[in-house]
Amino acid sequence: MNQSLLALLAFVPLLLAGILLIGFRMAARIAMPIVFVVTALIALLAWDMTFNRVLASSLQGLILTVAILWIIFGALLLLNTLKHSGGIAAIRNGFSGISPDRRVQAIIVAWLFGCFIEGASGFGTPAAVAAPLMVALGFPALAAVVVGMMVQSTPVSFGAVGTPIVVGVSGGLNKAGVSETLASNGSSWDSYFQLITSEVAITHGIIGICMPLIMVAVMVRFFGANRSWREGLEVAPFALFAGVCFVVPYVLAGMLLGPEFPSMIGAMVGLAIVVPAARKGFLLPATTWDFPKVESWPQEWIGKLDMTLEPVEGRKPLSVGMGWMPYVLLAVLLVLSRVIPPLKEALTSLSFGWNGILGESDISGSLQPLYLPGGILVVVVLLTTVLHRMRMKDVGAAVSESSRTILGAGFVLLFTIPMVRILINSGVNEADLVSMPVAMAQFIADSVGDIYPLFAPAVGALGAFIAGSNTVSNLMLADFQFNVAEALGLSSAMMVALQAVGAAAGNMIAIHNVVAASATVGLLGREGITLRKTILPTLYYVIFAGIIGMIAFHGIGVVDGLMR
């Protein structure tokens, strides 16, 4: 079988998922089992993977599914706890003091707060936390998911305290071989790695300035009474101001401090500047925008998350500060758990895993319930029950509501993530073929030749669309991008940076991220609708990243320590 045909076969699971979810508007619970079966058949028959390896990959996927469901459950439990404690009512009241304009609320809650949560924990947590919070503030469930997914862009490369760069890029490249070559050229791995980090930060910074505006414009266009782009663009001065307030400290942190803290620092500085500015009406539009009245919302906008707020009997309402306190605790605990080595070691000491699943030495899975964001979220819930002086009856109701919601997401992810692991693990086979994602990437590179840098971010996005992870996309494709740059005589550092930027953008359309976010607001079954809207900002991101790459290579002529 020739390479082109193999590459096209590798594309089949992705095309099928797109056709079923977006074209036929099929629910993911029906579409993804079909895609899983087709993927397994291609792996067995075309890639000549052993049945044992396909089964081991599927089991690995199930372990990852449990980890993601744990995060979703924690996010839901915190939200439902706040609903029953009066915390959500306090948060909602607080926004009337900042701005009643939904466009401004989206920028503050989804973009700035979401970017901080991404920087602290990653793994799809921002959408899982921000989407239900927006529903509680009065956003339609579908709008909350779409907006929450668009946060999965600029901050993602430095999410989870830099994991996509620290683990993804470092693990994806042949570090020993690269270091040897760098040393012979009078350079070092540390300076090369920092160059990649700086180029990722600068590229994201240029594109990310406009993301709050695009996020709001998409929200207003698809969820406003007038379906108007113009009403979204009215907030452009404030949205661009918020973009600048985030990306300037973000880029500086990336260039000066490395990959661990840009997203968190950008978000903290942004919140410190933007929230007071909004209170004073700085750059806000003259008109206040809101969604149509709830009674007129189409059924597809409405999720099953019941955020009806009843007064908490026998006690006075919580203050705004006390309402927000659990989210402040969440942010603080996420950061401390990632940056204090003894605490990190203590939390990771509880681990359940399976190394060498079914005898496949390179396929393993583990679950660290305390270290995962789900564990931190549950700890915050326990603290909240004390801080808000909750009754056991209300705590029980929160646990019950969260448990019911999680069941639907579990079924879909049981097929989605195992499908992903089969694709990723397909590089070990009896036909001596590269893995399916690498086959797709090679096909794109061979097809476009010298203008490949224009498509490099799209390759990274494709990897993230498959894997649902910037980190995994970098692990799969960083070495491939490195080798293409070497073959073309271009800066490998910049090409790997384009990979990382594209992989961040690909999270906006990653199927299991959409499923996870949808689950938190009770919106399972409408994933295709979300994907049709998030494809727009994804295209914006990869196209502009590609243009920046072309300018960097062929205009500025960027170089690195590996170029001769």
HUHU-V711463 format. One line per field, one symbol per residue. phi: phi as a letter, one per 20 degrees, with the letter a starting at -180 (. if undefined). psi: psi as a letter, one per 40 degrees, with the letter a starting at -180 (. if undefined). A space follows every 50 residues. Layout:
phi=???
psi=???
//
This chain:
phi=.ffffffffffggffffffffefelffffeffffffffffffffeeelff fffffffffgfffffffffffffffffffffffeenffffffffffeeaf fffffffffffffffffffecmlmfgffefffffffeoeggfffffffff ffbgfffdfllngfefeffffeefgfffffffffemcbfgfffffggfff fffgffffgeffffgffffffecefeldfffffgeggfffgffffeffff fffffddoefcgfffgfffgffefffffgemfmfffdedbfffgfeffgf fdeefedfeegffmbffffffffegffffgfffffffeddgffffffefe bdbbemglnefedcbbcdfeegggffffgfffffgfgeleefffffffff fffffffffgfffgdffggfffgfeffdbeeldffgfffffffffffdmf eggfdgffffffffffembfgfgfffcgfffgfffffemdffffffffgf ffffffffcfffffffffffdmcfocffffffeffffffgffffffffff fffddemfcbfefe
psi=hiddddddddeddddddddddddefiidddddddddddddddddddefii dddddddddddddddddddddddddddddddddeeeddddddddddeche hdddddddddcddddddddddafeddddddddddddeeiiddddddddde dgcdeddfiffeddddddddddigddddddddddefaidddddddddddd dddddddededddddddddddeeidefhddddededdddddddddddddd ddddddeaededdddddddddddddddddeeheiidihiiiiiddehide dhaehhfhhihhieiiiiiddddeddddddddddddedehdddddddedh hhihhfhfehdehiiihgdddidddddddddddddddefiiddddddddd ddddddddddddddddddddddddeeehieefiiiddddddddddddebd edddeddddddddddddfhdddddddeddddddddddefihddddddddd dddddeddehdedddddddeeffiefdddddddedddddddddddddddd dddeddfiiaeeh.
//
